[in-house]
Structures are given as C-alpha cells and as structure tokens.
Amino acid sequence: MRGTPARLPVRSLPMTVIVRDLRPEVPGDTEGFARVRRLALPYILFTSDSVRHNALHTHPDARYRPLVAEEDGEVIGTAQVLLAYDSDDPDQGLLNVYVRPDRAGRGAGGLLLRTAEEHLASIGATKVYSWVLDEPGNRAFAERHGYRAGRSAHFLRLDLAGTALPPLPPTPPGVELRTAAEFADDPRPLFELDAETLLDEPGEISYESRGYEDWLTGTWRHPLLDRELTMAACVDGRPVAFSMAYTDGDGRCSSAMTGTARAHRGRGLAKLAKLHTLHRARAAGVTEAFTGNDAGNDPMIAINEWLGYRVRATEVHYVRELF
C-alpha cells in the first residue's frame, strides 16, 4: 500500500463555502452528510451511523476520504472518494459528488470535485468513475469537467404501504428459507455465497472479495444490515440464494444484494428470497423499498416489476482519465 498522504487543507470559495474532510467523531458532520445524500439521492439509504461506519471501517487499501462542503457551518455537499481496492486494477478511482438541491449553484460541487480529483491523483489513481443522475444539469456538469458517459442503471421504488405484494408460494422441496440472523454463530456460508455472486456483478469495473474479515467489517457488521429481513434459500443447510436487506429505522429498506450460486440458477430461488424479505419488511412496518438494476439487466428488471417496483430515476456511469 502506498504511503498515507498528508491531510487535505481546507479549500474555500470567495463566498462562504469551504471543503474539508468529514469528521466521523462529530455527529453534526455525519448527520449532515446523511441529510445531503437523502435530499439529493433518496433512493440509497444513508444514516449518521452508516456514514461513521464507512469512514472508520472501509478497508485501508481503499484510501477512503469522505469530504463535505460547508456553508456558514452547514453541510451542503458531500463527496465519497476512494480507490477500487477490491478490483483487479486498484489504480481506478471512485468519486461521487452530491449537493443539496436547494443549495445548488454556489460552487460547492465544482470545489468538491476538484479537491477529490487532486486527492485521487496524489494516491496513484489514473482513471476516475462517477455515477451521475440522468438529468440535464448533472450530465452537463460532468461533461464540462471532462467526464464521458458510459452505461446506465435504474433506481426502483416499491410502495410497500400501498402496493399488494404477490402471495408467498410454497417453498420448493429440499429448500429451506432462513434469515441471516440464524447464521449469527457462523456467517461464513453467507460470505461465501456473497463472494461468488460478486464475481458476476455487471459493470466496467470487475470486483472480487478481499476475504472474510473484510466482509465481516464491511457487510456483516454494517449498521444498515437488517439480519432479520435478509433471507437465504438453503439446500442441505447451506445458502444457495439470498436477498440482503438494509433498513434505516425510518420506514425504508433497500436491497443491498440479491443473487444465486451458479449451480442453483434458473430455479427462482433469489426471487423467492426477495419476496420473503419484502413480506417480512412490510410486517415489520417498512413502508418504502428501494432497489437498483443495471439498465441492460432485463430479467432482473422484470422480476422487480413483478414484485411491484417502479423505475423512479436513472443514473449514468461517467469516466475520466486523470493522466
């Protein structure tokens, strides 16, 4: 791993906007970060606890640096800045910038972007990927700063309070549905399934697991993970398909990952696990469910539409070479 760079200096605009590092030990920072993300991108769950966990426990090789833009003491913009440490090319940078919609036009986005790119360049990134909402202003901002568009992905929402879910079908013979909580004593089988399905994630960057301990920290102990709602379809006691659920304690849940082991695909087991997750979520008082799909993944989009999800927004993966 390369040497750790010096802390970024505070950078400011002539107005009152400054960019600085997030302080994970300060509740106002983590709460402000989560608030900005919810206002700018309400389809992904963020809480103060999850922001703090990510800042403190993301793998060291990611060189993760969360930034905030602040105006008169209020957090109005955020940036998540890191290396794709779990890919086969760790010199790829990941950068997502969001500004509160009611604070746009103050220069915070450009200042966050410039500060983040300089940090990534200083730690060896040669290429930067960024997700951008498919809206004219957002796309124009990315393209004005030298980014070019790639593939698209959709955000989908399910109104659990007002939409009837498909009924639960009989569980196939030889299959048992279990919650993640039932693996509390030994979650390694869930890790092994997650690691296998990660290899088939679509996208320009290929990812692979960095090992059990990294998974325990980043996934199993993540404050958003709801082990009672996360469901696994098991054969001979081992999970072969699963639907991982995040909840934010505010009536919202999201699908963190849904997948099936290669040897058991084509049996509808991931679909079954996700349906059970949604039924359990509604019974627990969850009113909104979110998920995401690659725009070209028609089979998964069809499953989610059958479950009642509807596309609410689209984002585009942009890339820029730094060198």
Buried (B, 14 or more C-beta within 10 A) or exposed (E): EEEEEEEBEEBBBEEEBBBBBBBBEEEEBBBBBBBBBBBBBBBBBBBBBBBBBBBEBBBEBBBBBBBBBBBEEBBBBBBBBBBBBBBEEBBBBBBBBBBBEEBBEBBBBBBBBEBBBEBBBEBBBEBBBBBBBBEEEBBEBBBEBEBEBEEBBBBBBBEBEEBEBEEEEEEEEEBBBBBBEBBEEEBEBBBBBBBBBBEEEEEEBBBEBBEBEBBBBBBBEBBBBBBBBBBBBBBEEEBBBBBBBBBBEEBBBBBBBBBBBEEBBEBBBBBBBBBBBBBBBBEBEBBBBBBBBBBEBEEBBEBBBEBBBEBEBEBBBBBBEBE
